[in-house]
């Protein structure tokens, strides 16, 4: 090839690479959805969809939270209902001046009524939408999901950020959309953190009664449908087995009779193991919990640093944890929801036996599964104080 043609070919290729993207959408023409809220519509057979988006023209450096200002809140919400989620989204897009983008969506909230009729439509849309993050957290509202938008975001800029931080703290179950899709494809059950909603006087709002939301246990699902709830302490024990907890704090009553007291501990490390034991007509799951803790408070007369008292306290904390996990599992059996997906352990170890049990697993789990639960707790640190206040008196 002649040098002139070689040079021409190289420059042609370089210029082609510099042409850019023909289908680009300018960032100023996008609206980034931060929260996705799904409810059952008041119109029979329809779904109600709400999205929250940030308002860039109100996100000024002087406005540190979304609690309100003279310019208004730095976020907006739009609600539409339709027969399907894509149709509801189309109606929302028709009322917006910018193109909807899912790049910053990190939270999905589902209302109780919608969850009770099943999450199939939501999971179908999520699975087919290529730009929707599967790591997006999902939460269940005890009432309407869109009511959560009214909460006062004192520490964050928007309600969606508040809900995202609930999940980021790893205080309960960190279920995301990928977990739901995996469970749905494999025919397994699951649990999702539940939200409670109310109104309280808030100092940051000049003591006005303002909406507030918080976590409140877990919602149990069977066949992708909501069937019941477990309390917060039981939900934390389910999260312990799933290895989702981060630095949990427990307050545990200890002692008996006149020596009753309580201790508060924070676990720096939590671990769990699950081993199925196959019997003739049943399966017994041996669940062992292990945790290393730091003592935060000791409201007791005995000297906890003495080995007999220390070991007795550790056993009582372990018993407390085991009892709450046992209660949580009893609730899942009562509702016929294998929320911890224990059937997966059977499939991994006895695939042929699982083929026989799979179709009737929920009924089998309800009646033919037992549990041996053991909790081993070790208090590694007593803080900067070795003697309780009561002993100093």
N, C-alpha and C positions, 0 to 999 in steps of 0.2 A: 504494500500500500504506500502510495506517495505521501511524503511528509505533510503536504497541504491537506490531503483528505483525512489523514490521521488526526490532525489538529482540529479540523472541522467536526469530525465524529465526537471527539472528546468534549468540545464546547457545546455541541448539541445535547449530549447526555447531561452535562452540568446544568444547562439552562432548563432542561426538563425537570430536574430535581428541585429547581428553585421556583416552580410554578405554584407551589402551595396546595392546599386542600380545596377542591372545588365545592365541597358540601359543608364547609365550615359554618358555624353559628357564632357570631361575636358574643363575648361574655356579657356585654351590655344588653344583649337580646335574650339572655337566659334568666330564668327564675329557679333558684336552687331550693328544692323541697327538703326541709329538715325533719318533718314529721308526717307520718302517714296513718290516718285514723279511720277504722272501718267499723260501721254499725249496720244493724238491720234497720231498714227504712220503715217509717210509719205507713208507707204505701205497700200493700201486700205484694210479695214477690220481687221487691226491689232492694238494692243495697245502697247504703248512704256512705259516701266517701268524703273525707275532709283532709285537706293538706295544709300544712303551715309552711310559710316561706319567710325568709329574712327580707327586710326592706333596706337596701343599701343606702338610700338617701336619708335614713334615720339612724344608721349605725355610726354615730359620731364618737370621737375619743372621750368626750365629756360625759357620755351616757354609759354607765358601767353595768347596768342591769335593765331588765325589761319590766320593771315594776311600775313604770309609767313616767311620763314627762309631759312638758307643755306641748311637745311635738307629737305625742302619742307613743304607742309601743313600737319597738323596732321590728315587729313581725306582723304578719297578716295570715288569715285563714280563709279558705274557700270551701264551701260544702255543696255537693250536688248528689242527687240520687238517680239511679237508673236500674235497668234490668240486670246489667253486668258491670263489673269493675271497669273494663275498657271503655264502655259507653259513658259511665260516670266521669272517667278521666277526660274523655273527649268533651263533655259538657263543661268541665272545669277549664280546660284549655281554651275553649271558645270564649270564656270571659276574661282571659288574661292577655296582657299586651306582650308577654315574653314567653319563650319556649320553655316548657317544663324540663328540668334536668334532675336526675336522681343521684348525681355524683356525691352529694353531701347528706343523703338520707341515711340515718343510722338508727332510727327507732320506728317501730310499727306498734300501734296500740289497737287491740280488737275489743269491741264491746261484748258484754256477756251474752246478749240475745243473739248476736251473729255467731259467736263461738259455740253456742249450744246447738245451732243448726249445722255447724261443720265449717272447717277451714278449707275445704276442697277447692272452691273457686279462687280463694286468695292464693293458695299454693300453686294452682294451675297458672295464674297470671304471673306470679313471681318467677316461676320456672321458665317462662317463655320470654320474659323481659330481660334482654341481655345487659342492660345498663344498671339494673337494680342489684345492689350488693347483697350477697347471700350471708354476709357476716352481720347484717342488720339485726339488732336485738328486737325481740317481740315481747310485749307485755299484755296482760288481760285486765280490762277495767271491770269492776263489779257492776257498774251501770253502763251508761253511754260512753263510748270512747271519746267522742268529741267534747264531752263535758270537761275532760282533763285539760283541754286547752285553756280553760278559764283560770287555771292555777296561777298564783302570783310568783313569778320567777325572781326571787329576791337576790340570789347569788349568781344567777346566770342571766343571759340576755333573752332567752325564750323558754317556753314550756318544754319544747323538744330537747333542749340542752339539759334541763333538769332531769328528764326521764332517761336520757342517755347516761348521765352521771350515776343515776341509781344503778344501772347495769354495770358500769365501769368499776364501781366500788366492790363488786363481788360479795355482796352481803347475802344474797339469796341465789336463785337459779339464773344462770346467764344464757338462757335458751335463745338461739338465733334461728334465722330462716333456714340455714343449711341443716341444722339439727332437725327441724320439722320435715324438710324434704327427705332426709335420710330415713327418718322414722316412718314417714308416709309410704315410701317405696318399699320398705322392708316389712310393713304391716305392724309396726310396733307402736306402743303408746308413749306418752311423754308428759312432762309437767312444765308449766310456765309461771313465772312470778306474777302475782296478782297485785293490782293497785287499788287503794282505797281513796275516797275523795270526800272532802268536807270543808267547812269554813271555820276559821279561828281568828281571834284578835291578834294582829301582828304589829309589833313595835315599829318595824320598818315602814309600815303604812299608816303611821299616826294612830295606832291601836284600832284601826278600822277592821271589822270582820271581813276577812278576805279568803278566797278559795285557796285550798292547799291540798296536795296529793302526797301519798306515801305508799310504801310497799306493805302488803298485808297477807303474807302466806303465799300459797301456790295454788294454781288451778290445775286439776287433773283431767287428762284427755284420754278418750278411748275411741278408736276408729276416727280420729281427727275431730271428735266432738267433745265439748266441755261437759263433764258429768258431775263435778264436785270440786270442793276446796279442802285444803289442809291449813292449819294455823301456822303462824310465822315460825314458831320454834320447831315444829315438825318439818316445815319446808327447809329450814336450815340444815337439818339432819339429812334430808334427801340430797341437798347440795353438797354436804360433806362427803357422802358416798360417791358423788359424781366428780369430786375434786374441784369444785367451783368456788369454795369459800376462801377468803383471804383475810387473815387476822381477825377471826370472829371472837366476840366477847360473850361469855356466858356468866350469869349470876345464878349460883346453885345453893340451895339450902343444905346445911350440913348439921351433924350432931342430932341429938334426940333428948327428949325430956327437958330438964332445966338447962341443959347445955346447948340448946338450939342456937344456931347462928347461920351465917351465910358467907360465901366467898365469891369474889368476882375474878375471873381469869381471862386473859387474852391469849389465844393460841397462835404461836409463831409458825407452827407447822402442823398440818393435818394430813392424814393418809388413811386410806381404806382399802381393804381387800375383800373380794367376794369369791367364795369357793362353793360350787354346788356339790352336794352329796346325793347320789342317786340311790334310791331305795326301791323296794318292789313296786309299790303303788303310789309313791310320792317322791318329792324332791325337797331336801332340806338345804337351805342356803346358810352357810357359815359366813357371817359378816363380822370382820374385825376392824375396829376403829383405833387409830393411834394418833395421839396429839401431844405436842410439847407446848407448855403454857408458861406464862408469866403471871404471877400473883398481882392483882390490882388492888384488891381490898379483902380484908379478913375481919369480918364482924363476929368474932368468937373469943371465948375466954381462954381457951387452951393456947399454948405456944405452938404455932404451926411449924416452926423450924425443928421441933423434936421429931425424930423419925416415926414413932408410933402415930402421932397426930397427923403428920404429913402423909403417911401411907394411907391412913384411914380417910383423909380428905380426898386424896387422889381416887380412891375406890368409890367414894360417894359421887364424885364428879363423873366418873366413868359410868356408874349406874344411872345417873341422871340422863346422860347422853344416850345410853342404850335404851332406856325406857321411852324417850321421845322418838327415837328411830323406830322402835317396835310399834309405838302408837301410830306413826305415820304409815308404816307398811300395813298395819291392820286396816287403816282407812282405805288404802289402795286395793286391798283384797276385797273389802266390803263393796267397793264400787266396781270391782272387776277391771281395774286399770293397772297394768304393769308399768307404772310411771318410771321406774328405775331400769326398765328394759332388761330384766333379769333373764328373760328368755334367750337373749343373745349368748349368755354364758352356756346355756344348754346346747344351743346350736353349734358353738365353737368346740365343745368337748364331746358331744354325742350327736353328730349330724343325722345319723340314721334314726335315732330316737326322736329327734326334733321333727323329722318329716312326719312322724305319726302324731306328734303333739301340736304341731303348728296351727292347724285349723281350729282346734279346740283349746288353745293355750290359755285364753282368758278365763274360761270356765275351770280349767285345770289349776291355774294360778290361784283362783278364788278358793278352791276347796282342797287341793292336794299339795300345797306348798307350805312348808314350815320354815322358821328362822331360828338360828342360834346367833345371838348378837353379843359381842364382847367389846368393851371399850377400855383401852389401856391409856391412862393419862399420866404424864410425868410433868410435875411442876419444876421447871428448870431455873427459875429466877424468882426472888422474893422482892424485887425492886430495891429501893434504897433504905427500906425499913424492915427490920426483922421481928419487931414486937408490935402487936396490935394495940390500938389506942385503949381498948377495954382493959388490957393487962397492965397498963401504966397507971390506972386509977387506983 
